Amino acid sequence: MVDEVYDEKRGFVRMTVDTLVTFTLKGKGDTAYHGTSQNLSATGLSMTTETGMTIGDDVELIMNSSDNKFPPFVAEGTVVRSIADETNADLYLVSISLTKTH
């Protein structure tokens, strides 16, 4: 076995976060959609959702903590990836580049 040191290429650590995400698509009405977060970093969010999105869509999102000691995470971002989930035909895998946190 080769003993190699892994060099993290990302500038920020990704945290596994499995929680409800409520979001709206800017410029496409006030409809609230839902998804489930997969991971979160300082610059992005990955989630699954039943809502298909287009790369470039602007999103406003809220993630509530299961612990009332922490306020909700509120942010805005832009969709940078939206693909069908190969394991569940009802879901999309969506990546959002965060542009603003509140």
C-alpha distances in whole Angstrom, upper triangle without the diagonal:
4,6,9,13,14,18,20,23,26,28,29,27,27,29,29,33,34,38,41,42,45,46,49,49,51,54,53,56,55,53,50,47,44,41,38,35,32,31,32,32,34,35,34,35,33,35,36,40,43,44,43,43,44,41,44,45,46,45,47,45,45,42,44,42,42,43,46,46,44,46,45,43,45,44,44,42,42,40,37,36,37,36,37,34,33,33,36,39,41,39,38,35,36,35,37,37,39,42,44,44,47
4,6,10,12,15,18,20,23,26,27,25,26,28,28,32,34,37,40,41,44,45,48,47,49,52,52,54,54,52,50,47,44,40,37,35,31,30,31,30,32,33,33,33,32,34,36,40,42,44,43,42,42,40,42,44,44,44,45,43,44,41,43,41,42,42,46,45,43,45,44,41,43,42,43,40,40,39,36,34,36,35,36,34,33,33,37,39,41,39,37,34,35,33,36,35,37,40,42,42,45
4,7,10,13,16,19,21,24,24,23,24,26,27,30,33,36,39,40,43,44,47,47,48,51,52,54,53,52,49,46,43,39,36,34,30,28,29,28,30,31,31,32,31,34,35,39,42,43,43,42,42,40,41,43,43,43,44,42,42,40,41,39,40,40,44,42,41,43,42,39,42,40,41,39,39,38,35,34,36,36,37,35,34,34,37,40,42,39,37,34,35,33,35,34,36,38,40,40,43
4,6,9,12,15,18,20,21,20,22,24,25,28,31,34,37,37,41,41,44,44,45,48,49,51,50,49,46,43,41,37,34,31,28,26,27,25,27,28,28,29,29,31,33,37,40,41,40,39,39,37,38,40,40,40,41,39,40,37,39,37,38,39,42,41,39,40,40,37,39,37,38,36,36,35,32,31,34,33,35,33,32,33,36,38,40,37,35,32,32,30,32,31,33,35,37,37,40
4,6,10,12,15,17,18,17,19,21,23,26,29,32,35,35,39,39,42,41,43,46,47,49,48,47,44,42,39,36,33,30,26,24,24,22,24,25,26,27,27,30,32,36,39,40,39,38,38,35,36,38,38,37,38,37,37,35,36,35,36,36,39,38,36,37,37,34,36,35,35,33,34,33,30,30,32,32,34,32,32,32,35,38,39,36,34,30,31,28,30,29,30,32,34,34,37
4,6,9,12,14,15,14,15,18,19,23,26,29,32,32,35,35,38,38,39,42,43,45,44,43,41,38,35,32,29,26,23,20,21,19,21,22,22,23,23,26,28,32,35,36,35,34,34,31,33,34,34,34,35,33,33,31,33,32,33,34,37,35,33,35,34,31,33,31,32,30,30,29,26,26,29,29,30,29,29,29,32,34,36,32,30,27,27,24,26,25,26,29,31,31,34
4,6,9,11,13,12,15,17,20,23,26,29,32,31,34,34,36,36,37,40,41,43,43,42,39,37,35,32,29,26,23,20,20,17,19,19,20,22,22,25,28,32,35,35,34,33,32,30,31,32,32,32,33,32,32,30,33,31,33,33,36,35,32,33,32,29,31,29,30,28,28,27,25,25,28,28,30,29,29,30,33,35,36,32,30,26,26,23,24,23,24,26,28,28,32
4,6,8,9,9,11,14,16,20,23,25,28,27,30,30,33,32,34,37,37,40,39,38,36,33,31,28,26,22,19,16,16,14,15,16,16,18,18,22,25,28,32,32,31,29,29,26,27,29,29,28,29,28,28,27,29,28,30,30,33,32,29,30,29,26,27,25,26,24,24,24,21,22,25,25,28,26,27,28,30,32,33,29,27,23,23,20,21,19,20,23,25,25,28
4,7,9,10,12,15,17,20,23,26,28,27,30,29,31,31,32,35,35,38,38,37,35,32,31,27,25,22,19,17,16,13,14,14,15,17,18,21,24,27,31,30,29,27,27,24,24,27,26,26,28,27,28,27,29,29,31,32,34,33,30,30,29,26,27,24,24,22,22,22,19,19,23,23,26,25,26,28,30,31,32,28,26,22,21,18,19,17,19,21,23,24,27
4,5,7,9,12,15,18,21,23,25,24,26,26,28,27,28,31,32,35,34,34,31,29,27,24,23,19,17,14,13,10,11,10,11,14,15,18,22,25,28,28,27,25,25,22,22,24,23,23,24,23,24,23,26,25,28,28,31,29,26,27,25,22,23,21,21,19,19,19,16,17,21,22,25,24,25,27,28,30,30,26,24,20,19,15,16,14,15,17,19,20,23
4,7,10,13,16,18,22,23,25,24,26,26,28,27,28,31,32,34,34,34,31,30,28,25,24,20,18,15,13,9,9,9,11,14,16,20,23,26,30,29,28,26,26,23,23,24,23,23,24,23,24,23,25,25,27,28,30,28,25,25,24,21,22,19,20,18,19,19,18,19,22,24,27,27,28,29,31,32,32,29,26,22,20,17,16,14,14,16,17,18,21
4,6,9,13,15,18,20,22,21,24,23,26,26,27,30,31,33,32,32,29,27,26,23,21,17,16,12,10,6,6,8,10,12,14,18,21,24,28,27,27,25,25,23,22,23,22,21,22,20,21,19,22,21,24,24,26,24,21,22,21,17,19,17,18,17,18,19,17,19,22,24,26,25,27,28,29,31,31,27,24,21,19,15,15,13,13,15,16,16,19
4,6,10,12,16,18,21,20,23,23,26,27,28,31,32,34,32,32,29,27,25,22,19,15,14,10,8,6,8,10,10,12,13,16,20,23,27,27,27,25,26,24,24,25,24,22,22,20,20,18,20,19,21,22,24,23,20,21,20,17,19,18,19,18,20,20,19,19,22,23,25,24,26,26,27,30,29,25,23,20,19,16,16,15,14,17,18,17,20
4,7,9,12,15,17,17,20,21,23,24,26,29,30,31,30,29,26,24,21,18,16,12,10,6,5,5,8,9,9,9,10,13,16,19,23,23,24,23,23,21,22,23,22,20,20,18,18,16,18,17,19,20,23,22,19,20,18,16,18,16,18,17,18,18,17,17,19,20,22,20,23,23,24,26,25,22,20,16,15,13,13,13,13,17,18,17,19
4,6,10,12,15,15,19,20,23,24,26,30,30,31,29,28,25,23,20,17,14,10,9,5,5,6,9,12,11,10,10,12,16,19,22,23,24,23,25,23,24,24,23,20,20,17,17,14,15,14,16,17,20,19,16,17,16,14,17,16,18,18,19,19,19,19,20,21,23,21,23,22,23,26,25,21,20,17,16,14,15,15,15,18,18,17,19
4,7,10,13,14,17,19,22,24,26,30,29,30,29,27,24,21,18,15,11,8,6,4,7,9,13,14,12,10,10,11,13,16,20,21,22,22,24,23,24,24,23,21,20,17,16,13,15,13,14,16,19,19,17,18,17,15,17,17,19,19,20,19,19,18,19,20,21,18,20,19,20,23,22,19,18,15,15,14,15,16,16,20,20,19,21
4,6,9,10,14,16,20,22,24,28,27,28,26,24,20,18,15,12,9,6,6,5,6,10,13,14,12,9,9,9,12,15,18,19,21,21,23,23,24,22,21,19,18,15,13,10,11,10,11,13,16,17,14,15,13,12,15,15,17,17,19,18,19,18,19,20,21,18,21,20,20,22,21,18,17,15,14,14,14,16,16,19,19,17,19
4,7,9,13,15,19,21,24,27,26,27,25,23,19,16,13,10,6,5,5,7,9,13,16,17,14,11,10,9,10,13,16,18,20,20,23,23,24,23,22,19,18,15,13,10,11,10,10,13,16,18,15,16,14,13,16,17,19,19,20,19,20,19,18,19,19,17,19,18,17,20,18,15,16,14,14,14,16,18,18,21,21,19,20
4,6,10,13,17,19,22,25,24,24,22,20,16,14,10,8,6,5,8,9,11,14,17,18,15,12,11,9,11,12,15,16,19,20,23,23,24,22,21,17,16,12,10,7,8,8,8,11,14,16,14,14,11,11,13,15,17,18,20,19,20,20,19,20,20,18,21,19,18,21,18,16,16,15,15,15,16,18,17,20,20,17,18
4,7,10,14,16,19,22,21,21,18,16,12,10,7,6,5,6,10,12,13,16,18,19,16,12,12,9,10,10,13,14,17,17,21,21,22,20,19,15,14,10,9,6,7,9,10,13,15,17,15,14,11,11,12,14,16,17,18,18,20,19,18,19,19,18,21,20,18,20,17,14,15,14,14,15,15,18,17,20,19,17,18
4,6,10,13,16,19,18,18,15,14,10,8,6,5,6,6,10,11,12,15,16,16,13,10,10,8,9,9,12,12,15,15,18,18,19,16,15,11,10,7,6,5,8,10,12,15,16,18,15,14,10,10,10,11,12,13,15,14,17,17,16,18,18,17,21,20,18,20,17,14,14,13,12,13,12,15,14,17,16,14,15
4,7,11,13,16,15,14,12,10,6,6,5,7,9,10,14,15,15,18,19,18,16,13,13,11,12,10,12,11,14,14,17,18,18,15,14,10,8,6,5,7,9,12,14,17,17,19,17,15,11,11,10,11,12,13,15,15,18,18,17,19,19,19,23,23,20,21,18,15,15,15,13,15,13,16,15,17,16,15,15
4,7,9,13,12,12,10,8,6,5,6,8,11,11,15,16,15,18,18,17,15,12,13,11,12,10,12,10,12,12,14,16,15,12,10,7,5,4,6,9,12,15,17,20,20,22,19,17,13,12,10,10,9,10,12,12,16,16,15,18,19,19,23,23,21,21,18,15,14,15,12,13,11,14,13,15,14,14,14
4,6,9,8,8,6,6,5,6,9,11,14,15,18,19,18,20,20,19,17,15,16,14,15,12,13,11,12,11,13,15,14,10,9,6,5,7,9,12,15,19,21,23,23,25,22,19,16,14,12,11,10,11,12,12,16,16,15,18,19,21,24,25,23,22,19,17,16,16,14,15,13,15,14,15,15,15,15
4,6,6,7,8,8,8,8,11,13,16,16,19,20,19,21,21,19,16,15,16,15,15,13,14,10,11,9,10,12,11,7,6,5,7,9,12,15,18,22,24,27,27,28,25,22,19,17,14,12,10,10,10,10,14,15,14,17,18,20,24,25,23,22,19,17,15,16,13,14,12,14,14,14,15,16,17
4,5,7,8,10,11,12,15,16,19,19,22,22,21,22,22,19,18,17,18,18,19,17,17,14,14,12,12,13,11,7,5,6,7,10,14,17,20,24,26,28,28,29,26,23,20,18,14,12,10,10,10,11,15,17,16,20,22,24,27,29,26,25,23,21,19,19,16,16,14,15,14,13,14,15,16
4,6,8,11,13,14,17,19,22,23,25,26,25,26,25,23,21,21,22,21,21,19,19,16,15,13,13,14,12,9,8,9,11,14,17,21,24,27,30,32,31,33,30,26,23,22,18,16,13,13,13,14,17,19,18,21,23,26,29,31,28,27,24,23,21,21,18,19,17,18,17,17,17,19,20
4,7,8,10,12,15,17,21,22,24,25,25,26,26,24,22,21,21,20,20,17,16,13,13,11,12,14,13,9,10,10,12,14,17,20,23,27,29,32,31,33,30,27,23,22,19,17,15,15,14,14,18,18,17,20,21,23,27,28,26,24,21,20,19,20,17,19,17,19,19,19,19,21,21
4,6,9,11,15,18,21,22,26,27,26,28,28,26,24,22,23,21,21,18,17,14,15,14,15,18,16,13,12,12,12,14,17,20,22,26,28,30,30,32,29,26,22,22,19,18,16,17,16,17,21,21,20,22,23,25,29,30,27,26,23,21,20,22,20,21,19,21,20,20,20,21,21
4,6,9,13,16,19,21,24,25,25,26,26,25,23,21,22,20,20,17,17,14,16,15,17,19,18,14,13,11,11,12,14,17,19,23,25,27,26,29,26,23,19,19,16,16,15,16,17,18,21,22,21,23,24,26,29,30,27,26,22,21,21,22,20,21,19,21,20,20,19,20,19
4,6,10,13,17,19,22,24,24,26,26,25,22,20,20,18,18,14,14,11,14,14,16,19,18,14,14,12,11,12,14,16,18,22,24,26,26,28,26,23,19,19,17,17,16,17,17,17,21,21,19,21,21,23,26,27,24,22,19,18,18,20,18,20,18,21,20,21,21,21,21
4,7,10,14,16,19,21,20,23,24,23,20,18,18,15,15,12,12,10,13,13,16,19,18,15,14,11,10,9,10,13,15,18,20,23,22,25,22,20,16,16,14,14,14,15,16,16,20,20,18,20,20,21,25,25,22,21,18,17,16,18,16,18,17,19,18,20,19,18,18
4,7,11,13,16,18,19,21,23,21,18,16,15,12,11,8,9,7,10,11,15,17,17,14,13,10,10,9,11,12,14,18,19,22,23,25,22,20,17,16,15,15,14,15,15,14,18,17,15,17,17,17,21,21,18,18,14,13,13,14,13,15,15,18,18,19,19,19,19
4,7,10,13,15,16,19,21,20,17,14,13,10,9,6,8,8,11,12,16,18,19,15,15,12,12,9,10,10,12,15,16,19,20,23,20,19,15,15,14,15,15,15,16,15,18,17,15,16,16,16,19,19,16,16,13,11,12,13,12,14,14,17,17,20,20,19,19
4,7,10,12,13,17,19,18,15,11,10,6,5,4,7,8,11,12,15,17,18,16,15,12,13,10,10,10,12,14,16,19,20,23,20,19,15,14,14,15,15,15,15,14,16,15,13,14,14,13,17,16,14,15,12,9,9,10,9,12,12,16,16,19,19,18,20
4,7,9,11,15,18,18,14,10,9,5,5,6,10,11,14,15,18,19,20,18,18,15,15,12,11,9,11,13,13,17,19,21,18,18,15,14,15,15,16,16,17,15,17,15,14,15,15,13,16,15,14,15,13,10,11,10,10,12,13,16,16,20,20,18,20
4,6,8,11,14,14,11,7,6,4,6,9,12,13,15,15,18,18,19,18,17,14,14,11,11,8,11,12,13,16,18,20,17,17,14,12,13,13,15,14,15,14,15,14,14,15,16,14,17,16,16,18,16,13,12,10,9,10,11,13,14,17,17,16,18
4,7,11,14,14,11,8,5,5,7,11,14,15,16,17,19,18,20,19,19,17,17,14,14,12,14,14,15,18,21,22,19,19,16,15,16,16,17,16,17,15,15,14,14,14,15,13,16,15,15,17,16,13,12,9,10,10,12,14,15,18,19,18,20
4,7,11,11,8,6,5,7,10,14,17,18,19,18,20,19,20,20,19,17,17,14,14,12,14,14,16,18,20,21,18,18,16,13,15,15,16,15,16,15,15,14,15,16,18,16,18,18,18,21,20,16,15,12,11,10,11,12,13,16,17,16,19
4,7,8,6,5,7,9,13,15,19,19,20,19,20,19,19,19,17,15,15,13,13,11,13,13,16,17,19,19,16,16,14,11,13,12,13,13,14,14,14,15,16,18,20,19,21,21,22,24,22,19,17,14,12,10,10,10,10,13,14,13,15
4,5,5,6,9,12,16,18,22,22,22,21,21,19,19,19,18,16,16,15,15,13,16,16,18,19,21,21,17,17,16,12,14,12,14,13,14,15,15,16,18,20,22,21,24,24,25,26,26,22,20,16,14,11,10,10,9,12,13,12,15
4,6,9,12,15,19,21,24,24,24,22,22,20,19,20,18,16,16,15,15,14,17,17,20,20,22,21,17,17,15,12,13,11,12,12,14,15,15,17,20,22,25,24,27,28,28,29,28,25,22,19,16,13,11,9,8,10,10,10,13
4,7,11,14,17,20,23,22,21,19,19,16,16,16,15,14,14,14,15,15,18,19,22,23,24,23,20,19,17,13,13,11,11,9,11,12,12,14,17,20,23,23,25,26,27,28,27,23,20,17,14,11,9,6,5,8,9,10,13
4,7,10,14,16,19,18,18,16,16,14,14,14,13,12,13,12,13,13,17,17,20,22,23,23,20,19,16,13,13,10,10,8,9,10,10,11,14,16,19,19,22,23,23,24,23,19,16,13,11,7,6,5,5,9,10,11,14
4,7,10,12,16,15,16,14,16,14,15,14,13,11,12,10,11,11,14,15,18,20,22,22,18,18,15,11,12,10,10,9,10,10,10,11,12,15,17,16,19,20,20,21,20,16,14,11,8,6,5,7,7,11,12,12,15
4,7,10,14,14,14,13,15,14,15,15,15,13,14,12,13,12,16,17,19,21,23,24,21,20,17,14,15,13,13,11,12,10,10,9,10,12,13,13,16,16,16,18,17,13,11,7,6,4,6,9,10,14,16,16,18
4,7,10,11,12,12,14,14,16,15,15,13,14,11,12,11,14,16,17,20,22,24,21,20,17,14,15,14,14,13,13,11,12,10,10,11,12,11,14,14,14,15,14,10,8,6,5,7,8,12,13,16,17,17,19
4,7,9,10,11,14,15,17,16,16,14,15,13,14,13,16,18,19,22,24,26,23,22,19,17,18,17,17,16,15,12,14,11,9,10,9,8,12,11,10,11,10,6,5,5,6,9,11,15,16,19,21,20,22
4,5,7,9,13,15,17,14,15,13,14,13,14,14,16,18,19,23,25,27,24,23,19,18,18,17,17,16,15,13,15,12,10,10,10,9,13,13,11,11,8,5,5,7,7,11,12,16,17,20,21,21,23
4,6,10,13,16,18,16,17,15,17,15,17,17,19,21,22,26,27,30,27,26,22,21,21,20,19,18,18,15,17,14,11,11,10,10,13,13,10,9,6,5,6,9,10,14,15,19,20,23,24,24,25
4,6,10,13,15,12,14,12,14,14,16,17,19,22,23,27,28,30,27,26,22,20,19,18,17,16,15,12,15,13,10,11,10,12,15,16,13,12,9,7,7,10,9,13,14,17,18,21,22,22,24
4,7,10,12,11,13,12,15,15,18,19,22,25,26,30,31,33,30,28,24,22,21,19,18,16,14,11,13,11,7,8,8,11,14,16,13,12,10,8,6,9,8,12,13,16,18,20,22,23,25
4,7,9,7,10,10,13,14,17,19,22,25,27,30,31,32,29,27,23,21,19,17,15,13,10,7,10,9,6,9,10,13,16,18,16,15,13,11,8,10,8,10,11,14,16,17,19,21,23
4,6,6,9,11,14,16,19,21,25,27,30,32,33,35,31,29,26,23,21,18,16,13,10,7,8,8,7,9,12,15,18,20,19,17,16,14,11,12,9,11,11,13,16,17,19,21,24
4,6,9,11,15,16,20,21,25,27,30,32,33,34,31,29,25,23,21,17,15,11,8,5,5,6,7,10,13,16,19,21,20,19,19,16,12,12,9,9,9,11,13,15,18,20,23
4,6,9,13,15,19,21,25,27,30,32,33,34,30,28,25,22,19,16,12,9,6,5,6,9,10,13,17,19,22,25,24,23,22,19,15,15,12,11,9,10,12,12,15,18,21
4,6,10,12,16,19,22,25,28,30,31,32,28,26,22,20,17,14,11,8,6,5,8,10,10,14,16,19,22,24,23,22,20,17,14,14,11,11,9,11,12,12,15,17,19
4,7,10,14,16,20,23,26,28,28,29,26,23,20,17,14,11,7,6,5,6,10,12,13,16,19,21,24,26,25,24,22,19,16,16,12,12,9,10,10,10,11,14,16
4,6,10,13,16,19,22,24,25,26,22,20,16,14,11,8,6,5,6,7,11,13,13,16,18,20,24,25,23,23,20,18,15,15,11,11,8,10,9,10,10,12,14
4,7,11,14,17,20,22,22,23,19,16,13,11,8,6,4,7,9,11,14,16,16,19,21,22,26,27,25,25,22,19,18,17,14,13,10,11,10,10,9,10,11
4,7,10,13,16,18,18,20,16,14,10,8,6,5,6,8,11,12,15,16,16,19,21,21,25,25,23,24,21,18,16,16,13,13,10,12,10,11,10,10,10
4,6,10,13,15,15,16,13,10,6,6,5,7,9,11,14,15,18,19,19,22,23,22,26,26,24,25,22,19,18,18,15,15,13,14,12,14,12,10,10
4,7,10,12,12,14,11,9,6,5,7,9,12,13,16,17,19,19,19,22,22,22,25,24,23,24,22,19,18,17,15,15,14,15,13,16,14,12,12
4,7,8,9,11,8,7,4,6,9,12,15,17,20,20,23,23,23,25,25,24,28,26,25,26,24,21,21,20,19,19,17,19,17,19,17,14,13
4,5,7,8,6,7,6,8,11,14,17,19,22,23,25,25,25,27,27,25,28,27,26,28,25,23,23,21,20,20,19,20,18,21,19,15,15
4,6,9,8,10,9,12,15,18,21,23,25,25,27,27,27,28,28,26,29,27,26,28,26,23,24,23,22,22,22,24,22,24,22,19,19
4,5,6,9,10,12,16,19,22,24,27,28,30,30,30,31,31,29,32,30,29,32,29,27,27,26,25,25,24,25,23,25,23,20,19
4,5,7,9,12,15,19,22,25,28,29,31,31,31,33,34,32,35,33,32,34,31,29,29,28,27,27,25,26,24,26,23,19,18
4,7,10,12,15,19,23,25,28,30,32,32,33,35,35,34,37,35,34,36,34,31,31,30,28,27,26,26,24,25,22,19,17
4,7,9,12,15,19,21,25,26,28,29,29,31,32,31,34,33,32,34,31,29,28,27,25,24,22,23,20,21,19,15,14
4,7,9,12,16,19,23,24,26,27,28,30,31,30,34,33,32,33,31,28,27,26,24,23,21,21,18,19,16,13,11
4,6,10,13,16,19,21,23,24,24,27,28,27,31,30,28,30,27,24,24,22,20,20,18,18,15,17,14,11,10
4,7,10,13,16,18,20,21,22,24,26,25,29,28,27,29,26,23,22,20,18,16,14,15,12,13,11,8,8
4,7,10,14,16,18,20,21,24,25,25,29,29,28,29,26,23,21,20,17,16,13,14,10,11,9,6,5
4,7,10,13,15,17,18,22,24,24,28,28,27,28,25,22,20,19,15,14,10,10,7,8,6,4,6
4,7,10,13,15,16,20,22,23,27,28,27,27,25,22,19,18,14,12,9,9,6,6,5,6,8
4,7,9,12,14,17,20,21,25,26,25,25,23,20,17,15,12,10,6,5,4,5,7,9,12
4,6,9,11,15,18,19,23,25,24,23,22,19,16,14,10,8,5,5,7,7,10,12,15
4,6,7,11,14,16,19,21,20,20,19,16,12,11,7,6,4,6,9,11,13,15,18
4,7,10,14,16,18,21,21,20,20,17,13,11,8,6,6,6,10,12,15,17,21
4,7,10,12,15,17,17,17,17,13,10,8,5,5,7,9,13,15,18,20,23
4,7,9,12,15,14,13,13,10,6,6,4,7,9,12,15,17,20,21,24
4,6,9,12,11,11,11,9,5,5,7,9,12,15,18,21,24,25,28
4,6,9,8,7,8,6,4,6,9,12,15,18,21,24,26,27,30
4,5,5,6,8,5,5,6,9,12,16,19,22,25,27,27,30
4,6,7,10,9,9,9,13,16,19,22,25,28,30,31,33
4,7,9,9,10,11,14,17,21,24,26,30,31,31,34
4,5,6,8,10,14,17,20,24,26,29,30,30,32
4,6,8,11,14,18,20,24,26,29,31,31,33
4,7,10,13,17,19,23,25,28,29,29,31
4,7,9,13,16,19,21,24,26,26,28
4,6,10,13,16,18,21,23,24,26
4,7,10,14,16,19,21,22,24
4,7,10,12,16,18,18,21
4,7,9,13,15,16,19
4,6,9,11,13,16
4,6,9,11,15
4,6,7,11
4,7,10
4,7
4
